[in-house]
Amino acid sequence: MDNHSPHKRAQVREWAAANDVDLVFLPTYGSWLNWIESELAALRYFTLNGTDHRSHDQQNTAIAAYIRRHDHNAKPKISFAAGSPIRSWTSYPQQGLATSS
């Protein structure tokens, strides 16, 4: 999670504890570690950069096509940033990480 203040509210922490969820906050200026940031960057690059959509419908069609293509080829992110030092700074779970062969 990023360090947005609502993420740190008591209600969020209580819900996480009650639902066996570990909250891992990203370091400041560590947005590159946030999966959604990389997904949104790719979406912008492949559907919006260098384009001149004539209408919102055209733009929405391009975005929907990208998402369908991306989802069709999606694979689980089980080894995301496996060598990152962030894993030694937090109690981020190590189990289930794939090793490349």
N, C-alpha and C positions, 0 to 999 in steps of 0.2 A: 504494500500500500504506500501511497505517497503520504506526506506529512500534513495533509489537509486537516485542519483542526476538528471537523466533525468525526473523523475516523478515530480520534482519541477520546471521545466522550465516554463517560461511565457506562451509558446504555450499550454502546458498541462493545466495550470490553466485557461487560456482563453477558451479553448475548454470545460472544465468542467463547467465553469460558463455559457457558451452559451447553454449547453445541460442539465442544471439543475442537475449536478452531484456533490455530496459532496465528496471531497477527504479527507480521514481519513488515516493519517500516523501512522504506528505502532511504538511503542517506541523501542529504541535500545534494542537489545537482546529479542525482543518480537516476534520472528519468529513463535512461537507456536500459535500465534493468527492469522497467515496467513493461510487461508483454504488450499491453494495449498500445503503448507509445510506438513500438515497432510496427504493429499492425496498422495503425493510423498513418504512419509515415509511408508505408508501402501503398496504402490506399490512395493517399494524396499523389504520390509519385506516378502510379500507373493509371489513375483516372482523372486527375485534375491538372497536373502540371502541363503547361504548353497546350492547353485546350481552350477552345472558345465555344462552349456550349451555348446554343441559341436560346435554350429555355431550361427551366428547372426540370422539366420532364426528360429532356435529353441527358442532363447531368445525372438525374436519378437512375436512368436506364444504364448509364455507364458504370455507376457505382454498384448497382444491383448485379450487373454482369460480372464485375470484378469479384464481388463477394461470392457469387455462385461458383465461379472458376476456382477461387481460393478454397472454398469449403470442400469442393469436389476433390481437391488435391491435398487436403489438410492431413497432417500427422500430429500425434501427441507431442507436446513440448516436454519430454521427460528428461532432457539433458540440457535445458536452457542454462547458459552461463555456467556450465559444470566446472570450469577452471577458474571462475571468478573468486577473488578474495572475499567477496560478500559472504561466502559460505563459511568463512572462518570468523566473521564478525558477528554472526547470528547463529541461532540454533536451527537454521534452515535444514529440513530433513535431507539426509543423504540417501536413504533407501529408495530403490526404484530408479536410480539414475542409470541410464544406458551408457555403456562404454563403447567407443568406436573401435571397430576392428578392421 
